[in-house]
Amino acid sequence: MKLTIVGLGFGEKKGITLEALDTIKNSSNVILRTKHHPTVELIDEMGIKYKTCDEFYEKADNFEELYKSIAKKVLEESKEKDTVYVVPGAPSILESTAFHIIKDEPDVEIVEAVSFIEPCVTASKIDIGEGLVLIDAVDVNFYNLNPNFNIMITQLWNEFIISDVKLALMEIYGDEYEIEAIYSAGIKGEEEIKKLKVFEMDRVLKPDIRLSLVVPTFKGNNFLELLSESSTADNEKNIDKVDIDPELKTAIMNLSQSYKNLKNLVDEGYFEMNEVIFALKSLNNGL
């Protein structure tokens, strides 16, 4: 039996391809991840029958369980008959259910669509030449927020997610950093762009599956730059003059010295940076 994953695009009719429409139209078993997407109106207009996975959103205790449950349903049905699974946006862009399906069933056909990325970039006017990191809102944490790059955070669809994202951003960027919220990017008559400070997020933002955040590159010093500067001789002398917690002061100096030693070994050619990265990954993975 054949399984095809089809993208609906970012929400305008021009975001879905003719191939995607033909694939949906010619299938007798169409499953939508959710009916709550503007392009579903086009499928309704064509008189295409389908099932949805919306009931899973109410039953799941967490997002990982939700995505796995939906993937399991789609895989089970595809073993009995040819199935077309339809997802918002593009299947290969931050679509967790598609990744779970492909992990268990690699021989899946993908029919792409125009993702939310293009209209979000157009709306925010960020320079993706500076780099762009895409993160699903449920996966945002201190460790995957890199201020050296533009960050695009998607699918902030409930209050708890917005609050968690706000706290993670505050750890890296501080309370006053300016970000952009984009509702329904690229959808004529619905697109809305708001500039706000990080601390305002849970007061100002209304949860929406089509809400994305754009966090521009941090123009100040990033963590590694600050760490490098703290290891200079002058700063090592100055730290005693700074009024900070003694334990924190000691921890910073130890970390700074370790970074300085490692950087010297790389600069002097004892190790390549890729060797350092591999060693760190090996330690983290217990290899």
N, C-alpha and C positions, 0 to 999 in steps of 0.2 A: 504494500500500500504506500501511497505517496503523501508526504506532508510538505506543505508550502506555507511559509510565513510571509505575510504581505503587510506593507506599511501604508497607513492612511495619509501620511504627510502631516504638515504642521497645523492644518485646520482649514485652509482654503482649498477649493476644488482644484486649483492649479498645482497644489502640492502632491496630489496623487497621480500616478502615471496611468497611461492607457493600458499598459501591461497588467498593472495591479487590478484595475477595474475588470478587465477581461478574465483574469484569474478568478476573481470573486464571483463574477457572473456565471462562469462555466462550472462552478463547483456545487455539488448537492449537499455538502456538509461544511458550512461556514461557521466558524467560532470567533466571536469578537472578544478581545480582552475586556473591553468595556463599551457600553453603548454611549457613554458620555463623551462624545467627540463630535465636533461640527460636521465632519465629512461623512458621518454615519447617515446624515440626512440624504446625501446623494445615493447611498445604498438603498435607503427606504424608497426613494423616488423611482429606483429601478425595479422595485418589487422583489428584491432578493430576500429570501428567508435566511435567518441566522439564529444562533444561540449566543448568549453572552456569559461572561464569568463574573458578573457584578456581585452575585451572591457570596463569592469567596471573600470579598472585602469585609463583609460583616462577620464572617466566621473566624477568620485568622487572628491569632494572638499577636503576631508580629509580621513584618514585611517579608522576611526570609521564608516563613511558613506560607505566606500568601503566594509568593512567586512560585514556590515549589509545588503548591497545590494546583495552581493553574496549569503549570507545565505538565504535571502528572495527568490531569484531565485530557489535555490536548494529545499527549502521547498515547494514552489509552484508546482514544477515539480513532487516532490515525492508524492503529494496528488493525482496526476492523474495516475501515473504508478510507478512501482518499479524502484528505482534510485540508482545508485552507484556514489558517489561523491568522486573524487580522489584528494588528496592534497600532496604537497611535504613533505618529512620527515615523521614524525609519527603524526597521528591525535591528540593525547593527549599531544603533546609537542609544546607549543607556537603556536598553530594553532587557531587563533582568529575566523575564520569563523566556525570551528567545534564547538567552545564553544558557539557561537551565535545560531547555529542550535540545539545543545543539550539543551540549555536553553529553547527553544520553543517546542522542540520535544524530550523529554528524552528517548523515546523508539527507539533509534537508535543503529544499530549494528556497532561496531568499529573493523576494521581489521588493526592491528598495523604493523609497519615496523621498521627497524633499524633507529634510529634518527641520527641527526647530532652530538649529544652529544658525543657518543663513539669515533668517529674519531677525533673530536676536542680535547678531553681529551688526546688521544693518541699523537696527533700532538704537543700539547703544553707542555705535560709532567707535568701538574699541579697535585698536590696531593689533590684529592677531599675529602680526609679525613679531610682536613681543612675546608670543606664546599664548596658548589657550589650554586650560585644563577643564574637562567636563566632569562633574560629579553629581550623582543622584543625591538628592537632599538627605535621604536616609543613611547615606554612607559618609557624610561630612564629619570629620573629626580633626583634632589638632595636627595629626600626622600627615594628612593628605592635602592640607592647605599650604600651597607654596606661594608666598607673596611675590616671588620673582616673575610670576606669570599671571595673566588674566584668568580669573576663575569664573566659570559659568555653572551655577547650581540650579538644578531643575526639579520640577514636581514637588513644590512645597504645598501639599494638599491638605494639611491639617495644622491646628494650632501647636501641637506638640513638636512637630517637625520644625516649624518656624522658630520656636523657642530654643530647640537644641542647636539649630544652625546659628542663631544669634550668639549663643554662649561660646560656640567654637570660634566664630569670627572675632569675638571680643578678645579671646586669648591671644590671637595673632595680630590683629589690626588695631585693637583698642575700641573704645566706645564711640568715638567721634568720626571714625573713618566713613567716607561717603561711598555709598554703593547705589546701584540702580535696580529697581524692580520692574520687570516687564511682564505685563499680562497679555495673553493671547497674541504673541509676537507674529506679525505678518498678516493678521486677520483684519481685513478692512472693516472699519466701524467699531471694532472691539479692542484693538491694540491700545494699551495704556502704559505709559512710562512714568515712573516715579523716582525721583532722587531722594535719598534719605540717609540718615546716619545709622550705623549698626545698632545702637541702643534703642532705636525707634521701631525696630522690626516687628515685635509682637504687639505694638500699639497701633501701627499704621497699616500693616499688611493683612489683607483678607486671603485666607487659604484658598488655593485653586490649583487643580491639576495642571493648568496651563500657566502657572506663575513660575518665572525664572528669575534668578538673581545674577547680576553681573558685578563681580568684585574686581576692579581694575588693579593693575600691577602696583605694588607698594613702592612709592618713590623714595622712601627713606632707606635706611640700612636694613638689610635682612639679617636673619639670625647668624648665618655663617660670617657675614661681614662684621657684625658686632663682636662675634667671638674672636675673629682674627685681630681686630683692633684692640680688644681687651688684653691680648697676649703681648702687646708691645711693652718695652721697658718703661716708658713714661706712664702708661696706664697701670702697670703693676705697682709703681710707686704711688700713684694717685688713689688707688683703691682704699688705702687706709684713711684717706680724708673724706671718703663718702660715707654718709650716714645710712647704712643698710644693715640688716640682720647679720650678726657675726657668722652664723652657720651658712647663710646664703653667700656671704662674701668668700668663705673658705671653699664652698662648692664651686663657685664661679672661677676662682683662681686655679683650682685643680683641673676643672674642665678646660680652661683656657690654656694651661700648661700642656695638657695632653694633646690638645688640638695643635698647639705650636710644635710639639715634638713630631707628631704625625706628618704635619705639613713639611717640616724640614726634611724628613726621610723621603718624601715624595719629590720635593724640589731638588734634592741631591742625587736622585736617581736610584735610590735603594729599592724603591717599589714604584710600580705604576698605579695610578689612581684606580684603574679597573680591578687591580689585585686587592686594594683596600675595600672596594665596594663588594667584591665577591666574598672576602673574608667576613665582612659584616653580615651579609645575607646568610652565609653558612652558619654563623653563630646564632642568628635569629631563628633559623630553620632547624637548628640542632644537628647539623650535618658534621 
